[in-house]
Amino acid sequence: MATFICRYTSGWNLLVSQRTKVCATAANACHSIQVTRKVFAHQDATAQSFYGEKKQNLVLKVPKGTHDVHPKQMAIREKVFNTVVKCFKRHGAESIDTPVFELKEILTGKYGEDAKLIYDLKDQGGEQLSLRYDLTVPFTRYLAMNKISRIKRYQIAKVYRRDNPALGRYREFYQCDFDIAGHYDPMIPDAECLKIMYEILSELELGDFLIKVNDRRLLSGILTVCGVPESKFKTVCSSIDKMDKVPWDKVRSEMIEEKEIRPEMVDRLSEYITLNGGLSLIQRLSEDPLVSQNMVAMEALNDLKLLHRYLEIFGVTDKILFDLTLARGLDYYTGVIYEAVLLSDKSSQNPTVGLGSVAAGGRYDELVGMFDAKGRKVPCVGISIGIERIFSIAEKKSEESGEKIRTTETQVLVATAQPMFLEERMKLLTMLWNSGIKAEIMYKNNPKLLTQLHYCESTGIPLVIIIGEQEIKDGVVKIRDVATREEVEVSKENLVEEIRKRTS
Amino acid sequence: MATFICRYTSGWNLLVSQRTKVCATAANACHSIQVTRKVFAHQDATAQSFYGEKKQNLVLKVPKGTHDVHPKQMAIREKVFNTVVKCFKRHGAESIDTPVFELKEILTGKYGEDAKLIYDLKDQGGEQLSLRYDLTVPFTRYLAMNKISRIKRYQIAKVYRRDNPALGRYREFYQCDFDIAGHYDPMIPDAECLKIMYEILSELELGDFLIKVNDRRLLSGILTVCGVPESKFKTVCSSIDKMDKVPWDKVRSEMIEEKEIRPEMVDRLSEYITLNGGLSLIQRLSEDPLVSQNMVAMEALNDLKLLHRYLEIFGVTDKILFDLTLARGLDYYTGVIYEAVLLSDKSSQNPTVGLGSVAAGGRYDELVGMFDAKGRKVPCVGISIGIERIFSIAEKKSEESGEKIRTTETQVLVATAQPMFLEERMKLLTMLWNSGIKAEIMYKNNPKLLTQLHYCESTGIPLVIIIGEQEIKDGVVKIRDVATREEVEVSKENLVEEIRKRTS
């Protein structure tokens, strides 16, 4: 995006006073007046600043890692959001909203190493505030604060991370979250979350995808039986999590050299964490002499078997892959975790290498309890759709397809071929608006017919109403189909009906 | 809202390790373990913080001046937003989105005295950022940055003001903005903005309302002819703006004592600014011996006459009142300004005293030019709907009416009267979801029928499907109407059709 240096000009009061002097001689002369003023950069903005002599070099840009969304992009986004919300509602979700910032201490201790990416607000006297980092922690704060022990809710809102834009990461981005909170029988809500992920990614038609599934309890059990000390679990997991991007020998040496895990442990670990597959993998691990000794791992494996059964019933197992390299960075997960990746055409050889994650989630049974005065737990499981990546893909697909995206829904432009019909156009327009028809006029007293027709073509308005002296005399209007250029006359009484018929 | 003090417990790694030891004896025993840890308030959140001994007194609340929005409120909001967006689209608007924060200097010098209410972000290395104070300044920054010279767009987003919550003002609130930018013939876009305001307030059925209209040029002209020095325009306007809340004698003494305006000027001023009325007022002012000498005032009066003519055609003059006390606080307005107030039953005696502003706007022809390197102007006019106040009124009305608000759209609950039918319920559910039916089950292996029926009643689900051994054998399901308690049997093949018929 281009940036410009621009010079400050004046506010309304100054403008008006300039005009006061000028308008007596020529109404438009004030447009040629150049007001040069000095503004000091970063000075406090007060009423005062309108009067003094000012000059400022203003860089015209959006903050690093953020972006404006243009009308064409908004039109695509609206479609994507509609698909997502429709699915959430199909699954019986309510919605809630929470503030964009939280008390800083609410976010403290929830995000592990990522906490350094949290945006803080300046201390302007009052509370210490931070912009939300995700929707999950505010959701659990909401549950604890309102003593809600069961809810199925969705929330679509922006979250904020001071991440590195050089890596293609936005600092402000939407998340679409769906979560089920409450004490329920095992794996039923978990399976529904995966079904939702499957439905949304299928309906958005983004291409082939895969949902990787793992369980934090299984990972912990395997780390335990391989002899990794508990104090190293987190750091080893963060190495494991890189395995979809970095080759194994590099991950191996990182574990040995940087994280000081003994080589024989790493090699024992590698026998497990390089595994991925379907139900048979879970079966095999259940019978593994080491893993089967660990009760936590076995609890996870039994749950994963049950989950697989439910996913079979939901008809989504064709996209499910149990993948032991999946670890997920956030601290709060306690059970099943999952991540959906889009597959490129090439990735059929190695399905674990995708185009990147577009949805993720898991079970977090402890987070609400962290906020509750008596430590009361509310088990939760949920998904978060990484909608920004989906937007980019949808935009790219739309561009490639060459389809014309409309940015408005206007059904008809009320036009005229002759001068001096503004009021007549306005009367018709009022009738259309009052009947619920989406209609526009050009904001000119005497627009050219060609300009009006071009406007319809460029914005995709399908119909034009054309009025002139003769039509007004006869009490009719001409309707023109912009695409076919066919014109018919209808009476004013039948106009609304006719437009509805032609645009339904 | 209640606040609690709560104690921090552990993250997942700790949890898992606790479980490792416990699960061998009893799978659920870990629930009874109390982990007491010390956390130091405001310490940096790092992976480290999960391991040390910690304790923290955490106040569970949302930031001052903000609030969570509950599912019932969200359901009401969704309806209000739909009405607003539908109207904006009926008038041919596109939509855009801009970041929640802007470079601080973008906001500098646009808000007069209100600038002290801007939220700044902490300097964490990098740019100086502030949360947006309204949607208008970001919109004009967007236009200048992208060199857009004409657009009709809406934007619905939250804005941030460090205002006094004691006065009932939120610090985070939605604005719904519609603006028309571009060089057009006079008053045509301005009239459409007022038509939109009228349509939205009518369709929301909030009660009687009034749209006050004034013009900054008229105000300036009047101040000029009354002899008020130009340097006092702003401060005098802020006094005038209080006249809908404060009696005239108090405003008068504020002007004389605090703002040092000579009494004879104030008294001359009072002859004008206490006026309000319809077209005849504009006519009267045009013929006023003093006002008619001022070219800027006359320009405004001619525009207001034209505006009134257009508003007549649009059929909205019954709610329009020209009111010279209307000044609007923001610096950037340059022409017509307006503000809609809801009227209480009592306010029929004095229509200028309303329940408070619910929508406002005006013309701001200079703001884009302030951002443009070459000072190129893009005239703009727009409205902003004060949607939070509308939400409160809509919530109150909904409460008073006693109507039951549904927070989900679920059409059917798949239930069972007998144990062990989870998988059968799931199979039916899958069929329904895949057919686009909004459906739920209770997440239990063996829920009681009564519990399932109660769930439907409390959440407003209109239909229950009941399956049992006999139904499965016969390939049928029972559909029960929750309200009438009528039950019919239908075949599985006809189920989707039957549900659609009953819920359409």
Interface residues (C-beta under 8 A of the other chain):
Chain A: M1 A2 T3 F4 I5 C6 R7 Y8 T9 S10 G11 W12 N13 L15 V16 S17 R19 T20 C23 A24 A27 H31 Q34 V39 A41 H42 Q43 D44 A45 T46 A47 S49 F50 Y51 K54 Q56 L58 V59 L60 K61 V62 P63 K64 T66 H67 D68 V69 H70 P71 M74 A75 E78 K89 R90 H91 G92 A93 E94 S95 I96 D97 T98 P99 V100 F101 E102 L103 K104 E105 I106 L107 T108 G109 K110 Y111 G112 E113 A115 K116 I118 Y119 D120 L121 K122 D123 Q124 G126 E127 Q128 L129 L131 R141 Y142 A144 M145 N146 I151 R153 K158 Y160 R162 E172 I180 G182 Y184 D185 I188 P189 E192 K195 E199 R216 R217 S220 G221 T224 E230 S231 F233 K234 T235 N294 M295 V296 E299 R309 Y310 I313 F314 G315 D331 Y332 Y333 T334 Y364 E366 G369 M370 F371 D372 A373 K374 G375 K377 T407 T408 E409 T410 L422 E423 M426 K427 T430 W433 N434 G436 I437 K438 A439 E440 I441 Y443 K444 N445
Chain B: M1 A2 T3 F4 I5 C6 R7 Y8 T9 S10 G11 W12 N13 L15 V16 S17 R19 T20 C23 A24 A27 H31 Q34 V39 A41 H42 Q43 D44 A45 T46 A47 S49 F50 Y51 K54 Q56 L58 V59 L60 K61 V62 P63 K64 T66 H67 D68 V69 H70 P71 M74 A75 R77 E78 K89 R90 H91 G92 A93 E94 S95 I96 D97 T98 P99 V100 F101 E102 L103 K104 E105 I106 L107 T108 G109 K110 Y111 G112 E113 A115 K116 I118 Y119 D120 L121 K122 D123 Q124 G126 E127 Q128 L129 L131 R141 Y142 A144 M145 N146 I151 R153 K158 Y160 R162 E172 I180 G182 Y184 D185 I188 P189 E192 K195 E199 R216 R217 S220 G221 T224 E230 S231 F233 K234 T235 N294 M295 V296 E299 R309 Y310 I313 F314 G315 D331 Y332 Y333 T334 Y364 E366 G369 M370 F371 D372 A373 G375 K377 T407 T408 E409 T410 L422 E423 M426 K427 T430 W433 N434 G436 I437 K438 A439 E440 I441 Y443 K444 N445
